Amino acid sequence: MRLEDLISGSTIVVEPSGERLNLISIEFAGDDAVKAVCRYEDNRLDERVFYRTDEPK
């Protein structure tokens, strides 16, 4: 998944852990990073940064 494909309200699976995250809000931080507020399956809230280097090759 490309950074541009991350949208609020979507659910993604993070590799390699297989965790499912519901993306609450998305904010681009330049061209190569996205800051996301996300909710885990156990209802924990967290903020994560996804980088262009995290995209599948």
FENHU-V33482 format. One record per pair of residues at least 12 apart in sequence whose C-alpha atoms are under 10 Angstrom apart, sorted by the first residue. I is the first residue (numbers start at 1). GAP is how many residues later the second one is. D is the distance in Angstrom with one decimal. If there is no record, write none. Layout:
I;GAP;D  I;GAP;D
This chain:
1;12;10.0  1;51;9.9  1;53;8.9  1;54;5.9  1;55;6.6  1;56;9.6  2;48;9.9  2;49;9.6  2;50;7.6  2;51;9.9  2;52;8.7  2;53;5.7  2;54;7.8  2;55;10.0  3;23;9.9  3;25;8.7  3;28;9.0  3;29;7.9  3;30;7.4  3;31;6.8  3;47;7.5  3;48;7.6  3;49;6.7  3;50;9.8  3;51;8.8  3;52;7.3  4;24;9.0  4;27;9.6  4;28;10.0  4;29;9.9  4;30;8.8  4;48;9.8  6;17;8.0  6;19;9.5  6;20;7.3  6;21;9.7  6;22;10.0  6;28;8.5  6;30;8.9  6;44;9.7  7;15;9.8  7;16;7.0  7;17;8.5  7;18;7.5  7;19;6.4  7;20;9.4  7;29;9.3  8;14;8.1  8;15;5.2  8;16;5.2  8;17;4.9  8;18;5.9  8;19;9.4  8;28;8.5  8;29;8.9  8;30;9.1  9;12;9.9  9;13;6.4  9;14;5.4  9;15;5.6  9;16;7.5  9;17;9.4  9;29;9.3  10;12;5.8  10;13;5.6  10;14;7.9  10;15;9.6  10;28;9.8  11;12;6.1  11;13;9.2  11;27;9.1  11;28;9.3  11;29;9.7  12;26;9.9  14;40;9.8  15;39;9.4  15;41;9.6  19;21;7.5  19;22;7.8  20;18;9.7  20;19;8.7  20;20;6.4  20;21;6.4  20;22;9.9  21;16;9.5  21;17;6.0  21;18;5.6  21;19;5.0  21;20;6.8  21;21;9.9  21;22;9.6  21;23;9.9  21;24;9.6  21;25;9.7  22;14;9.7  22;15;8.6  22;16;5.4  22;17;5.1  22;18;6.5  22;19;8.0  22;21;9.5  22;23;9.5  23;13;6.5  23;14;6.1  23;15;4.5  23;16;6.6  23;17;9.1  23;22;9.9  23;23;9.9  23;24;9.7  23;25;9.9  24;12;7.2  24;13;5.3  24;14;5.2  24;15;7.0  24;21;9.1  24;22;9.8  24;23;9.6  25;12;5.2  25;13;7.1  25;22;9.4  26;12;8.9  26;21;9.9  26;22;9.8  26;23;9.7  27;22;9.5  28;21;9.5  28;22;9.6  29;20;8.9  29;21;9.7  29;22;9.5  31;20;9.2  31;21;8.2  32;18;8.5  32;19;5.7  32;20;4.9  32;21;8.0  32;22;9.9  33;16;6.6  33;17;5.6  33;18;4.4  33;19;6.0  33;20;8.9  33;21;9.4  34;14;8.2  34;15;5.6  34;16;5.2  34;17;6.5  34;18;8.5  35;12;7.0  35;13;5.8  35;14;4.5  35;15;6.5  35;16;8.9  36;12;5.3  36;13;6.1  36;14;7.6  37;12;8.8
